[in-house]
Amino acid sequence: MPKYALVFQYDPAVTGPSEGEIADWLACDKEVREAGVFVYEAGFHEPGTARTVSVRDGATIVDDDVADPAGVVAGLYVVDVADINAATAWAAKIPTARYGSVDVRPIVEYHG
């Protein structure tokens, strides 16, 4: 079965996680694991703890001021499901989808 990354994000200037959301996350996590489609999950710390690295003309540029004007990428799940429709159904269960969004991205796996 193909794997999909469910990348969740929101705009903290508009809204964000609620105090009661922890129970929703625990329920979502339990459901995805019990369904047998769970591969991996991770949350991210706030952008102020990150950096952006780019290379231009052979020079490495490090920027400690990570800011995405469209919002904050908060984390991701990787699920192993039948198709993009099944992945989309799982994306809709992620609590962040209620106030932000979840990108459903097919994963390219390289076998060498």
Gaussian input, Z-matrix of N, CA and C with variables (Angstrom, degrees):
# hf/3-21g

backbone

0 1
 N
 C     1     B1
 C     2     B2     1     A1
 N     3     B3     2     A2     1     D1
 C     4     B4     3     A3     2     D2
 C     5     B5     4     A4     3     D3
 N     6     B6     5     A5     4     D4
 C     7     B7     6     A6     5     D5
 C     8     B8     7     A7     6     D6
 N     9     B9     8     A8     7     D7
 C    10    B10     9     A9     8     D8
 C    11    B11    10    A10     9     D9
 N    12    B12    11    A11    10    D10
 C    13    B13    12    A12    11    D11
 C    14    B14    13    A13    12    D12
 N    15    B15    14    A14    13    D13
 C    16    B16    15    A15    14    D14
 C    17    B17    16    A16    15    D15
 N    18    B18    17    A17    16    D16
 C    19    B19    18    A18    17    D17
 C    20    B20    19    A19    18    D18
 N    21    B21    20    A20    19    D19
 C    22    B22    21    A21    20    D20
 C    23    B23    22    A22    21    D21
 N    24    B24    23    A23    22    D22
 C    25    B25    24    A24    23    D23
 C    26    B26    25    A25    24    D24
 N    27    B27    26    A26    25    D25
 C    28    B28    27    A27    26    D26
 C    29    B29    28    A28    27    D27
 N    30    B30    29    A29    28    D28
 C    31    B31    30    A30    29    D29
 C    32    B32    31    A31    30    D30
 N    33    B33    32    A32    31    D31
 C    34    B34    33    A33    32    D32
 C    35    B35    34    A34    33    D33
 N    36    B36    35    A35    34    D34
 C    37    B37    36    A36    35    D35
 C    38    B38    37    A37    36    D36
 N    39    B39    38    A38    37    D37
 C    40    B40    39    A39    38    D38
 C    41    B41    40    A40    39    D39
 N    42    B42    41    A41    40    D40
 C    43    B43    42    A42    41    D41
 C    44    B44    43    A43    42    D42
 N    45    B45    44    A44    43    D43
 C    46    B46    45    A45    44    D44
 C    47    B47    46    A46    45    D45
 N    48    B48    47    A47    46    D46
 C    49    B49    48    A48    47    D47
 C    50    B50    49    A49    48    D48
 N    51    B51    50    A50    49    D49
 C    52    B52    51    A51    50    D50
 C    53    B53    52    A52    51    D51
 N    54    B54    53    A53    52    D52
 C    55    B55    54    A54    53    D53
 C    56    B56    55    A55    54    D54
 N    57    B57    56    A56    55    D55
 C    58    B58    57    A57    56    D56
 C    59    B59    58    A58    57    D57
 N    60    B60    59    A59    58    D58
 C    61    B61    60    A60    59    D59
 C    62    B62    61    A61    60    D60
 N    63    B63    62    A62    61    D61
 C    64    B64    63    A63    62    D62
 C    65    B65    64    A64    63    D63
 N    66    B66    65    A65    64    D64
 C    67    B67    66    A66    65    D65
 C    68    B68    67    A67    66    D66
 N    69    B69    68    A68    67    D67
 C    70    B70    69    A69    68    D68
 C    71    B71    70    A70    69    D69
 N    72    B72    71    A71    70    D70
 C    73    B73    72    A72    71    D71
 C    74    B74    73    A73    72    D72
 N    75    B75    74    A74    73    D73
 C    76    B76    75    A75    74    D74
 C    77    B77    76    A76    75    D75
 N    78    B78    77    A77    76    D76
 C    79    B79    78    A78    77    D77
 C    80    B80    79    A79    78    D78
 N    81    B81    80    A80    79    D79
 C    82    B82    81    A81    80    D80
 C    83    B83    82    A82    81    D81
 N    84    B84    83    A83    82    D82
 C    85    B85    84    A84    83    D83
 C    86    B86    85    A85    84    D84
 N    87    B87    86    A86    85    D85
 C    88    B88    87    A87    86    D86
 C    89    B89    88    A88    87    D87
 N    90    B90    89    A89    88    D88
 C    91    B91    90    A90    89    D89
 C    92    B92    91    A91    90    D90
 N    93    B93    92    A92    91    D91
 C    94    B94    93    A93    92    D92
 C    95    B95    94    A94    93    D93
 N    96    B96    95    A95    94    D94
 C    97    B97    96    A96    95    D95
 C    98    B98    97    A97    96    D96
 N    99    B99    98    A98    97    D97
 C   100   B100    99    A99    98    D98
 C   101   B101   100   A100    99    D99
 N   102   B102   101   A101   100   D100
 C   103   B103   102   A102   101   D101
 C   104   B104   103   A103   102   D102
 N   105   B105   104   A104   103   D103
 C   106   B106   105   A105   104   D104
 C   107   B107   106   A106   105   D105
 N   108   B108   107   A107   106   D106
 C   109   B109   108   A108   107   D107
 C   110   B110   109   A109   108   D108
 N   111   B111   110   A110   109   D109
 C   112   B112   111   A111   110   D110
 C   113   B113   112   A112   111   D111
 N   114   B114   113   A113   112   D112
 C   115   B115   114   A114   113   D113
 C   116   B116   115   A115   114   D114
 N   117   B117   116   A116   115   D115
 C   118   B118   117   A117   116   D116
 C   119   B119   118   A118   117   D117
 N   120   B120   119   A119   118   D118
 C   121   B121   120   A120   119   D119
 C   122   B122   121   A121   120   D120
 N   123   B123   122   A122   121   D121
 C   124   B124   123   A123   122   D122
 C   125   B125   124   A124   123   D123
 N   126   B126   125   A125   124   D124
 C   127   B127   126   A126   125   D125
 C   128   B128   127   A127   126   D126
 N   129   B129   128   A128   127   D127
 C   130   B130   129   A129   128   D128
 C   131   B131   130   A130   129   D129
 N   132   B132   131   A131   130   D130
 C   133   B133   132   A132   131   D131
 C   134   B134   133   A133   132   D132
 N   135   B135   134   A134   133   D133
 C   136   B136   135   A135   134   D134
 C   137   B137   136   A136   135   D135
 N   138   B138   137   A137   136   D136
 C   139   B139   138   A138   137   D137
 C   140   B140   139   A139   138   D138
 N   141   B141   140   A140   139   D139
 C   142   B142   141   A141   140   D140
 C   143   B143   142   A142   141   D141
 N   144   B144   143   A143   142   D142
 C   145   B145   144   A144   143   D143
 C   146   B146   145   A145   144   D144
 N   147   B147   146   A146   145   D145
 C   148   B148   147   A147   146   D146
 C   149   B149   148   A148   147   D147
 N   150   B150   149   A149   148   D148
 C   151   B151   150   A150   149   D149
 C   152   B152   151   A151   150   D150
 N   153   B153   152   A152   151   D151
 C   154   B154   153   A153   152   D152
 C   155   B155   154   A154   153   D153
 N   156   B156   155   A155   154   D154
 C   157   B157   156   A156   155   D155
 C   158   B158   157   A157   156   D156
 N   159   B159   158   A158   157   D157
 C   160   B160   159   A159   158   D158
 C   161   B161   160   A160   159   D159
 N   162   B162   161   A161   160   D160
 C   163   B163   162   A162   161   D161
 C   164   B164   163   A163   162   D162
 N   165   B165   164   A164   163   D163
 C   166   B166   165   A165   164   D164
 C   167   B167   166   A166   165   D165
 N   168   B168   167   A167   166   D166
 C   169   B169   168   A168   167   D167
 C   170   B170   169   A169   168   D168
 N   171   B171   170   A170   169   D169
 C   172   B172   171   A171   170   D170
 C   173   B173   172   A172   171   D171
 N   174   B174   173   A173   172   D172
 C   175   B175   174   A174   173   D173
 C   176   B176   175   A175   174   D174
 N   177   B177   176   A176   175   D175
 C   178   B178   177   A177   176   D176
 C   179   B179   178   A178   177   D177
 N   180   B180   179   A179   178   D178
 C   181   B181   180   A180   179   D179
 C   182   B182   181   A181   180   D180
 N   183   B183   182   A182   181   D181
 C   184   B184   183   A183   182   D182
 C   185   B185   184   A184   183   D183
 N   186   B186   185   A185   184   D184
 C   187   B187   186   A186   185   D185
 C   188   B188   187   A187   186   D186
 N   189   B189   188   A188   187   D187
 C   190   B190   189   A189   188   D188
 C   191   B191   190   A190   189   D189
 N   192   B192   191   A191   190   D190
 C   193   B193   192   A192   191   D191
 C   194   B194   193   A193   192   D192
 N   195   B195   194   A194   193   D193
 C   196   B196   195   A195   194   D194
 C   197   B197   196   A196   195   D195
 N   198   B198   197   A197   196   D196
 C   199   B199   198   A198   197   D197
 C   200   B200   199   A199   198   D198
 N   201   B201   200   A200   199   D199
 C   202   B202   201   A201   200   D200
 C   203   B203   202   A202   201   D201
 N   204   B204   203   A203   202   D202
 C   205   B205   204   A204   203   D203
 C   206   B206   205   A205   204   D204
 N   207   B207   206   A206   205   D205
 C   208   B208   207   A207   206   D206
 C   209   B209   208   A208   207   D207
 N   210   B210   209   A209   208   D208
 C   211   B211   210   A210   209   D209
 C   212   B212   211   A211   210   D210
 N   213   B213   212   A212   211   D211
 C   214   B214   213   A213   212   D212
 C   215   B215   214   A214   213   D213
 N   216   B216   215   A215   214   D214
 C   217   B217   216   A216   215   D215
 C   218   B218   217   A217   216   D216
 N   219   B219   218   A218   217   D217
 C   220   B220   219   A219   218   D218
 C   221   B221   220   A220   219   D219
 N   222   B222   221   A221   220   D220
 C   223   B223   222   A222   221   D221
 C   224   B224   223   A223   222   D222
 N   225   B225   224   A224   223   D223
 C   226   B226   225   A225   224   D224
 C   227   B227   226   A226   225   D225
 N   228   B228   227   A227   226   D226
 C   229   B229   228   A228   227   D227
 C   230   B230   229   A229   228   D228
 N   231   B231   230   A230   229   D229
 C   232   B232   231   A231   230   D230
 C   233   B233   232   A232   231   D231
 N   234   B234   233   A233   232   D232
 C   235   B235   234   A234   233   D233
 C   236   B236   235   A235   234   D234
 N   237   B237   236   A236   235   D235
 C   238   B238   237   A237   236   D236
 C   239   B239   238   A238   237   D237
 N   240   B240   239   A239   238   D238
 C   241   B241   240   A240   239   D239
 C   242   B242   241   A241   240   D240
 N   243   B243   242   A242   241   D241
 C   244   B244   243   A243   242   D242
 C   245   B245   244   A244   243   D243
 N   246   B246   245   A245   244   D244
 C   247   B247   246   A246   245   D245
 C   248   B248   247   A247   246   D246
 N   249   B249   248   A248   247   D247
 C   250   B250   249   A249   248   D248
 C   251   B251   250   A250   249   D249
 N   252   B252   251   A251   250   D250
 C   253   B253   252   A252   251   D251
 C   254   B254   253   A253   252   D252
 N   255   B255   254   A254   253   D253
 C   256   B256   255   A255   254   D254
 C   257   B257   256   A256   255   D255
 N   258   B258   257   A257   256   D256
 C   259   B259   258   A258   257   D257
 C   260   B260   259   A259   258   D258
 N   261   B261   260   A260   259   D259
 C   262   B262   261   A261   260   D260
 C   263   B263   262   A262   261   D261
 N   264   B264   263   A263   262   D262
 C   265   B265   264   A264   263   D263
 C   266   B266   265   A265   264   D264
 N   267   B267   266   A266   265   D265
 C   268   B268   267   A267   266   D266
 C   269   B269   268   A268   267   D267
 N   270   B270   269   A269   268   D268
 C   271   B271   270   A270   269   D269
 C   272   B272   271   A271   270   D270
 N   273   B273   272   A272   271   D271
 C   274   B274   273   A273   272   D272
 C   275   B275   274   A274   273   D273
 N   276   B276   275   A275   274   D274
 C   277   B277   276   A276   275   D275
 C   278   B278   277   A277   276   D276
 N   279   B279   278   A278   277   D277
 C   280   B280   279   A279   278   D278
 C   281   B281   280   A280   279   D279
 N   282   B282   281   A281   280   D280
 C   283   B283   282   A282   281   D281
 C   284   B284   283   A283   282   D282
 N   285   B285   284   A284   283   D283
 C   286   B286   285   A285   284   D284
 C   287   B287   286   A286   285   D285
 N   288   B288   287   A287   286   D286
 C   289   B289   288   A288   287   D287
 C   290   B290   289   A289   288   D288
 N   291   B291   290   A290   289   D289
 C   292   B292   291   A291   290   D290
 C   293   B293   292   A292   291   D291
 N   294   B294   293   A293   292   D292
 C   295   B295   294   A294   293   D293
 C   296   B296   295   A295   294   D294
 N   297   B297   296   A296   295   D295
 C   298   B298   297   A297   296   D296
 C   299   B299   298   A298   297   D297
 N   300   B300   299   A299   298   D298
 C   301   B301   300   A300   299   D299
 C   302   B302   301   A301   300   D300
 N   303   B303   302   A302   301   D301
 C   304   B304   303   A303   302   D302
 C   305   B305   304   A304   303   D303
 N   306   B306   305   A305   304   D304
 C   307   B307   306   A306   305   D305
 C   308   B308   307   A307   306   D306
 N   309   B309   308   A308   307   D307
 C   310   B310   309   A309   308   D308
 C   311   B311   310   A310   309   D309
 N   312   B312   311   A311   310   D310
 C   313   B313   312   A312   311   D311
 C   314   B314   313   A313   312   D312
 N   315   B315   314   A314   313   D313
 C   316   B316   315   A315   314   D314
 C   317   B317   316   A316   315   D315
 N   318   B318   317   A317   316   D316
 C   319   B319   318   A318   317   D317
 C   320   B320   319   A319   318   D318
 N   321   B321   320   A320   319   D319
 C   322   B322   321   A321   320   D320
 C   323   B323   322   A322   321   D321
 N   324   B324   323   A323   322   D322
 C   325   B325   324   A324   323   D323
 C   326   B326   325   A325   324   D324
 N   327   B327   326   A326   325   D325
 C   328   B328   327   A327   326   D326
 C   329   B329   328   A328   327   D327
 N   330   B330   329   A329   328   D328
 C   331   B331   330   A330   329   D329
 C   332   B332   331   A331   330   D330
 N   333   B333   332   A332   331   D331
 C   334   B334   333   A333   332   D332
 C   335   B335   334   A334   333   D333

   B1=1.4578
   B2=1.5287
   B3=1.3094
   B4=1.4719
   B5=1.5296
   B6=1.3118
   B7=1.4662
   B8=1.5237
   B9=1.3274
   B10=1.4551
   B11=1.5183
   B12=1.3314
   B13=1.4630
   B14=1.5202
   B15=1.3169
   B16=1.4565
   B17=1.5232
   B18=1.3107
   B19=1.4663
   B20=1.5214
   B21=1.3353
   B22=1.4554
   B23=1.5215
   B24=1.3404
   B25=1.4570
   B26=1.5195
   B27=1.3351
   B28=1.4579
   B29=1.5173
   B30=1.3270
   B31=1.4589
   B32=1.5219
   B33=1.3388
   B34=1.4667
   B35=1.5240
   B36=1.3345
   B37=1.4651
   B38=1.5234
   B39=1.3348
   B40=1.4633
   B41=1.5247
   B42=1.3142
   B43=1.4604
   B44=1.5205
   B45=1.3232
   B46=1.4553
   B47=1.5057
   B48=1.3075
   B49=1.4584
   B50=1.5235
   B51=1.3182
   B52=1.4591
   B53=1.5219
   B54=1.3129
   B55=1.4672
   B56=1.5211
   B57=1.3164
   B58=1.4591
   B59=1.5161
   B60=1.3073
   B61=1.4625
   B62=1.5267
   B63=1.3005
   B64=1.4709
   B65=1.5182
   B66=1.3172
   B67=1.4679
   B68=1.5238
   B69=1.3317
   B70=1.4685
   B71=1.5198
   B72=1.3410
   B73=1.4655
   B74=1.5278
   B75=1.3112
   B76=1.4662
   B77=1.5265
   B78=1.3378
   B79=1.4660
   B80=1.5258
   B81=1.3258
   B82=1.4648
   B83=1.5235
   B84=1.3152
   B85=1.4585
   B86=1.5298
   B87=1.3171
   B88=1.4632
   B89=1.5274
   B90=1.3310
   B91=1.4643
   B92=1.5295
   B93=1.3332
   B94=1.4644
   B95=1.5311
   B96=1.3187
   B97=1.4626
   B98=1.5291
   B99=1.3435
   B100=1.4606
   B101=1.5264
   B102=1.3294
   B103=1.4619
   B104=1.5224
   B105=1.3269
   B106=1.4546
   B107=1.5212
   B108=1.3454
   B109=1.4668
   B110=1.5294
   B111=1.3042
   B112=1.4664
   B113=1.5205
   B114=1.3380
   B115=1.4565
   B116=1.5214
   B117=1.3405
   B118=1.4585
   B119=1.5228
   B120=1.3159
   B121=1.4572
   B122=1.5194
   B123=1.3213
   B124=1.4628
   B125=1.5173
   B126=1.3074
   B127=1.4605
   B128=1.5172
   B129=1.3109
   B130=1.4560
   B131=1.5173
   B132=1.3341
   B133=1.4543
   B134=1.5251
   B135=1.3218
   B136=1.4645
   B137=1.5358
   B138=1.3376
   B139=1.4706
   B140=1.5270
   B141=1.3209
   B142=1.4570
   B143=1.5217
   B144=1.3284
   B145=1.4669
   B146=1.5248
   B147=1.3327
   B148=1.4651
   B149=1.5249
   B150=1.3059
   B151=1.4615
   B152=1.5182
   B153=1.3098
   B154=1.4561
   B155=1.5202
   B156=1.3206
   B157=1.4629
   B158=1.5266
   B159=1.3027
   B160=1.4614
   B161=1.5248
   B162=1.3109
   B163=1.4590
   B164=1.5211
   B165=1.3417
   B166=1.4686
   B167=1.5145
   B168=1.3029
   B169=1.4602
   B170=1.5272
   B171=1.3341
   B172=1.4541
   B173=1.5184
   B174=1.3375
   B175=1.4722
   B176=1.5260
   B177=1.3370
   B178=1.4541
   B179=1.5207
   B180=1.3284
   B181=1.4608
   B182=1.5209
   B183=1.3248
   B184=1.4537
   B185=1.5248
   B186=1.3290
   B187=1.4651
   B188=1.5173
   B189=1.3394
   B190=1.4614
   B191=1.5216
   B192=1.3173
   B193=1.4627
   B194=1.5292
   B195=1.3341
   B196=1.4570
   B197=1.5198
   B198=1.2998
   B199=1.4591
   B200=1.5137
   B201=1.2996
   B202=1.4526
   B203=1.5204
   B204=1.3175
   B205=1.4562
   B206=1.5175
   B207=1.3165
   B208=1.4676
   B209=1.5175
   B210=1.3177
   B211=1.4506
   B212=1.5039
   B213=1.3184
   B214=1.4514
   B215=1.5207
   B216=1.3220
   B217=1.4565
   B218=1.5225
   B219=1.3362
   B220=1.4561
   B221=1.5188
   B222=1.3367
   B223=1.4536
   B224=1.5062
   B225=1.3426
   B226=1.4531
   B227=1.5102
   B228=1.2982
   B229=1.4573
   B230=1.5158
   B231=1.3209
   B232=1.4506
   B233=1.5270
   B234=1.3388
   B235=1.4545
   B236=1.5245
   B237=1.3057
   B238=1.4493
   B239=1.5277
   B240=1.3298
   B241=1.4597
   B242=1.5283
   B243=1.3070
   B244=1.4644
   B245=1.5157
   B246=1.3414
   B247=1.4679
   B248=1.5300
   B249=1.3304
   B250=1.4641
   B251=1.5283
   B252=1.3290
   B253=1.4647
   B254=1.5253
   B255=1.3233
   B256=1.4660
   B257=1.5265
   B258=1.3308
   B259=1.4666
   B260=1.5282
   B261=1.3215
   B262=1.4591
   B263=1.5298
   B264=1.3116
   B265=1.4671
   B266=1.5217
   B267=1.3358
   B268=1.4617
   B269=1.5230
   B270=1.3170
   B271=1.4627
   B272=1.5230
   B273=1.3064
   B274=1.4602
   B275=1.5275
   B276=1.3285
   B277=1.4699
   B278=1.5260
   B279=1.3168
   B280=1.4645
   B281=1.5277
   B282=1.3368
   B283=1.4609
   B284=1.5302
   B285=1.3084
   B286=1.4604
   B287=1.5303
   B288=1.3170
   B289=1.4680
   B290=1.5242
   B291=1.3335
   B292=1.4697
   B293=1.5253
   B294=1.3157
   B295=1.4733
   B296=1.5181
   B297=1.3176
   B298=1.4636
   B299=1.5073
   B300=1.3235
   B301=1.4571
   B302=1.5224
   B303=1.3209
   B304=1.4641
   B305=1.5253
   B306=1.3249
   B307=1.4589
   B308=1.5185
   B309=1.3146
   B310=1.4599
   B311=1.5233
   B312=1.3370
   B313=1.4671
   B314=1.5227
   B315=1.3424
   B316=1.4651
   B317=1.5372
   B318=1.3015
   B319=1.4667
   B320=1.5242
   B321=1.2980
   B322=1.4571
   B323=1.5220
   B324=1.3026
   B325=1.4574
   B326=1.5147
   B327=1.3110
   B328=1.4507
   B329=1.5262
   B330=1.2962
   B331=1.4616
   B332=1.5177
   B333=1.3271
   B334=1.4553
   B335=1.4783
   A1=109.09
   A2=116.47
   A3=119.02
   A4=111.58
   A5=114.10
   A6=120.87
   A7=109.31
   A8=115.36
   A9=122.04
   A10=109.11
   A11=115.67
   A12=121.57
   A13=107.22
   A14=115.88
   A15=122.84
   A16=105.76
   A17=116.95
   A18=123.24
   A19=108.51
   A20=116.23
   A21=118.55
   A22=111.75
   A23=114.67
   A24=121.72
   A25=110.23
   A26=114.68
   A27=121.13
   A28=108.67
   A29=115.69
   A30=121.64
   A31=108.37
   A32=118.59
   A33=120.98
   A34=113.30
   A35=117.67
   A36=120.29
   A37=110.85
   A38=116.27
   A39=121.10
   A40=111.18
   A41=116.75
   A42=121.77
   A43=108.62
   A44=115.71
   A45=119.27
   A46=111.62
   A47=116.10
   A48=120.73
   A49=111.94
   A50=115.84
   A51=120.98
   A52=109.48
   A53=116.10
   A54=119.95
   A55=111.64
   A56=117.43
   A57=120.86
   A58=114.32
   A59=117.41
   A60=121.38
   A61=113.60
   A62=118.22
   A63=120.28
   A64=111.09
   A65=117.40
   A66=120.51
   A67=110.64
   A68=117.30
   A69=120.93
   A70=111.03
   A71=116.66
   A72=120.66
   A73=110.95
   A74=116.96
   A75=120.19
   A76=110.70
   A77=116.83
   A78=120.89
   A79=110.81
   A80=117.28
   A81=121.62
   A82=109.76
   A83=116.70
   A84=121.27
   A85=111.08
   A86=116.62
   A87=120.94
   A88=110.65
   A89=116.40
   A90=120.65
   A91=112.30
   A92=116.87
   A93=119.76
   A94=111.14
   A95=116.83
   A96=120.02
   A97=111.50
   A98=116.04
   A99=119.63
   A100=111.91
   A101=117.44
   A102=121.20
   A103=111.79
   A104=117.27
   A105=121.28
   A106=114.20
   A107=117.66
   A108=120.43
   A109=112.05
   A110=117.34
   A111=122.41
   A112=110.83
   A113=116.09
   A114=122.07
   A115=109.33
   A116=116.71
   A117=120.92
   A118=109.15
   A119=116.17
   A120=120.42
   A121=109.11
   A122=114.95
   A123=120.55
   A124=108.48
   A125=114.48
   A126=120.84
   A127=107.54
   A128=115.63
   A129=119.95
   A130=110.68
   A131=116.10
   A132=120.85
   A133=108.49
   A134=116.42
   A135=121.09
   A136=110.45
   A137=117.01
   A138=120.95
   A139=114.28
   A140=118.34
   A141=120.82
   A142=113.62
   A143=117.17
   A144=120.97
   A145=111.92
   A146=116.49
   A147=121.55
   A148=110.86
   A149=115.59
   A150=121.51
   A151=108.27
   A152=114.37
   A153=122.16
   A154=108.24
   A155=116.73
   A156=122.17
   A157=108.07
   A158=115.77
   A159=121.34
   A160=108.22
   A161=115.55
   A162=121.39
   A163=107.39
   A164=115.55
   A165=122.19
   A166=108.79
   A167=115.41
   A168=121.40
   A169=111.48
   A170=116.29
   A171=121.17
   A172=115.18
   A173=117.75
   A174=120.88
   A175=109.77
   A176=115.80
   A177=121.39
   A178=109.26
   A179=115.50
   A180=122.07
   A181=107.31
   A182=116.22
   A183=121.65
   A184=108.32
   A185=115.61
   A186=121.60
   A187=108.26
   A188=116.68
   A189=121.43
   A190=112.33
   A191=117.79
   A192=121.89
   A193=108.64
   A194=115.83
   A195=121.04
   A196=108.49
   A197=115.50
   A198=120.09
   A199=108.49
   A200=115.98
   A201=121.49
   A202=106.97
   A203=118.02
   A204=119.53
   A205=113.50
   A206=117.68
   A207=120.61
   A208=111.72
   A209=118.79
   A210=121.13
   A211=112.14
   A212=115.12
   A213=122.67
   A214=108.61
   A215=116.26
   A216=119.71
   A217=105.89
   A218=116.29
   A219=121.12
   A220=113.62
   A221=117.77
   A222=119.57
   A223=111.51
   A224=114.76
   A225=119.28
   A226=111.40
   A227=114.47
   A228=123.82
   A229=105.98
   A230=117.34
   A231=122.02
   A232=105.53
   A233=114.95
   A234=120.24
   A235=109.39
   A236=115.51
   A237=123.44
   A238=106.54
   A239=116.30
   A240=121.97
   A241=110.64
   A242=116.52
   A243=121.74
   A244=113.72
   A245=116.82
   A246=119.12
   A247=109.90
   A248=115.06
   A249=120.24
   A250=111.84
   A251=117.42
   A252=119.35
   A253=111.16
   A254=116.88
   A255=120.19
   A256=110.19
   A257=116.96
   A258=120.55
   A259=110.72
   A260=116.62
   A261=121.09
   A262=110.56
   A263=117.00
   A264=120.41
   A265=110.89
   A266=117.25
   A267=120.32
   A268=110.55
   A269=118.06
   A270=121.24
   A271=110.88
   A272=117.28
   A273=121.57
   A274=112.42
   A275=117.77
   A276=121.69
   A277=112.73
   A278=117.39
   A279=120.46
   A280=108.81
   A281=118.73
   A282=121.14
   A283=114.95
   A284=118.39
   A285=121.41
   A286=112.02
   A287=117.59
   A288=120.89
   A289=111.57
   A290=117.92
   A291=121.58
   A292=113.03
   A293=118.27
   A294=120.52
   A295=112.90
   A296=116.95
   A297=122.30
   A298=108.92
   A299=115.89
   A300=119.79
   A301=109.79
   A302=115.29
   A303=121.61
   A304=107.49
   A305=117.01
   A306=121.36
   A307=108.75
   A308=116.67
   A309=122.82
   A310=106.48
   A311=115.66
   A312=120.81
   A313=110.38
   A314=117.03
   A315=119.39
   A316=109.50
   A317=115.97
   A318=121.27
   A319=109.23
   A320=115.89
   A321=121.94
   A322=106.84
   A323=116.47
   A324=120.60
   A325=108.85
   A326=114.94
   A327=121.35
   A328=108.12
   A329=116.18
   A330=121.89
   A331=107.35
   A332=115.29
   A333=116.28
   A334=114.99
   D1=149.86
   D2=179.08
   D3=-76.15
   D4=156.32
   D5=177.39
   D6=-106.71
   D7=145.75
   D8=179.44
   D9=-131.94
   D10=140.98
   D11=171.65
   D12=-93.57
   D13=130.13
   D14=175.21
   D15=-106.88
   D16=97.99
   D17=-172.52
   D18=-97.99
   D19=115.93
   D20=-175.30
   D21=-105.98
   D22=141.18
   D23=-177.60
   D24=-148.71
   D25=163.36
   D26=177.72
   D27=-155.72
   D28=166.43
   D29=178.29
   D30=-103.43
   D31=105.74
   D32=-176.80
   D33=-64.73
   D34=-16.93
   D35=176.68
   D36=-73.58
   D37=-18.69
   D38=-177.78
   D39=-103.52
   D40=-48.76
   D41=-176.97
   D42=-164.22
   D43=179.03
   D44=179.60
   D45=-169.36
   D46=-170.94
   D47=-178.65
   D48=-59.80
   D49=146.01
   D50=176.68
   D51=-95.76
   D52=164.23
   D53=179.52
   D54=-64.82
   D55=-34.13
   D56=-178.85
   D57=-82.11
   D58=2.27
   D59=-173.81
   D60=-72.59
   D61=-20.44
   D62=-177.92
   D63=-57.52
   D64=-42.51
   D65=178.99
   D66=-62.40
   D67=-38.29
   D68=177.81
   D69=-63.83
   D70=-40.95
   D71=178.94
   D72=-65.21
   D73=-42.46
   D74=179.56
   D75=-63.26
   D76=-40.34
   D77=178.53
   D78=-66.34
   D79=-42.74
   D80=178.69
   D81=-62.30
   D82=-46.37
   D83=-179.42
   D84=-61.43
   D85=-43.23
   D86=179.04
   D87=-62.57
   D88=-43.98
   D89=-178.13
   D90=-63.35
   D91=-44.94
   D92=-178.26
   D93=-66.93
   D94=-34.84
   D95=178.16
   D96=-71.47
   D97=-45.37
   D98=-178.86
   D99=-66.10
   D100=-26.91
   D101=178.67
   D102=-74.74
   D103=-12.64
   D104=177.95
   D105=78.76
   D106=17.02
   D107=-179.52
   D108=-105.33
   D109=-5.95
   D110=-178.27
   D111=-66.71
   D112=133.03
   D113=172.89
   D114=-118.16
   D115=-49.62
   D116=-173.61
   D117=-162.83
   D118=151.51
   D119=172.28
   D120=-147.26
   D121=152.97
   D122=176.17
   D123=-158.34
   D124=143.52
   D125=170.75
   D126=-107.68
   D127=159.56
   D128=-179.66
   D129=-113.88
   D130=147.00
   D131=170.72
   D132=-70.53
   D133=167.53
   D134=-178.01
   D135=-61.73
   D136=154.71
   D137=-176.67
   D138=-56.52
   D139=-25.60
   D140=-179.77
   D141=-64.56
   D142=-13.95
   D143=178.99
   D144=-99.86
   D145=3.66
   D146=-174.02
   D147=-109.93
   D148=177.61
   D149=172.25
   D150=-148.22
   D151=157.23
   D152=177.46
   D153=-111.11
   D154=132.47
   D155=-179.55
   D156=-118.24
   D157=131.97
   D158=174.15
   D159=-139.16
   D160=158.67
   D161=177.89
   D162=-124.97
   D163=124.30
   D164=179.06
   D165=-130.89
   D166=124.55
   D167=179.31
   D168=53.44
   D169=38.83
   D170=177.37
   D171=82.46
   D172=-5.28
   D173=-179.50
   D174=-100.66
   D175=133.71
   D176=176.52
   D177=-84.58
   D178=127.35
   D179=179.90
   D180=-113.48
   D181=125.28
   D182=179.74
   D183=-115.19
   D184=124.73
   D185=179.90
   D186=-118.69
   D187=115.57
   D188=178.48
   D189=-85.23
   D190=-1.61
   D191=-179.69
   D192=-101.07
   D193=75.04
   D194=-178.99
   D195=-82.73
   D196=119.14
   D197=177.51
   D198=-146.90
   D199=129.74
   D200=177.00
   D201=-111.41
   D202=111.27
   D203=-177.13
   D204=-61.42
   D205=-20.52
   D206=-179.83
   D207=-83.58
   D208=-11.09
   D209=-179.35
   D210=140.48
   D211=-167.26
   D212=-175.85
   D213=-116.71
   D214=125.02
   D215=171.67
   D216=-76.62
   D217=115.71
   D218=-172.06
   D219=-94.03
   D220=-23.82
   D221=-179.68
   D222=166.76
   D223=-167.95
   D224=-178.72
   D225=-157.79
   D226=155.89
   D227=166.74
   D228=-117.77
   D229=148.74
   D230=167.08
   D231=-117.14
   D232=126.17
   D233=-179.76
   D234=-122.69
   D235=151.80
   D236=179.51
   D237=-114.10
   D238=99.24
   D239=-172.62
   D240=-131.37
   D241=174.72
   D242=-174.44
   D243=-67.21
   D244=-39.12
   D245=-174.73
   D246=-163.89
   D247=179.58
   D248=-176.86
   D249=-65.75
   D250=-27.28
   D251=177.51
   D252=-67.60
   D253=-40.22
   D254=176.65
   D255=-66.12
   D256=-40.45
   D257=177.67
   D258=-63.28
   D259=-38.39
   D260=178.95
   D261=-64.11
   D262=-39.31
   D263=177.83
   D264=-62.32
   D265=-40.32
   D266=176.86
   D267=-67.79
   D268=-38.35
   D269=179.00
   D270=-59.24
   D271=-37.80
   D272=-179.21
   D273=-66.72
   D274=-18.85
   D275=179.68
   D276=-86.56
   D277=-12.61
   D278=-179.64
   D279=-72.07
   D280=125.56
   D281=-175.90
   D282=-52.08
   D283=-34.52
   D284=-178.97
   D285=-61.97
   D286=-23.92
   D287=179.53
   D288=-61.24
   D289=-22.44
   D290=-178.52
   D291=-74.38
   D292=-22.82
   D293=-178.99
   D294=-133.97
   D295=-4.93
   D296=177.91
   D297=-132.43
   D298=-130.75
   D299=177.38
   D300=-153.41
   D301=165.25
   D302=177.89
   D303=-133.31
   D304=119.28
   D305=174.35
   D306=-84.06
   D307=136.01
   D308=175.72
   D309=-106.12
   D310=111.45
   D311=-173.93
   D312=-122.45
   D313=121.39
   D314=174.54
   D315=-62.60
   D316=141.62
   D317=-179.89
   D318=-98.38
   D319=133.53
   D320=174.97
   D321=-91.07
   D322=122.86
   D323=177.71
   D324=-108.62
   D325=128.08
   D326=-179.84
   D327=-100.85
   D328=132.09
   D329=177.57
   D330=-121.13
   D331=116.47
   D332=-175.75
   D333=-128.65

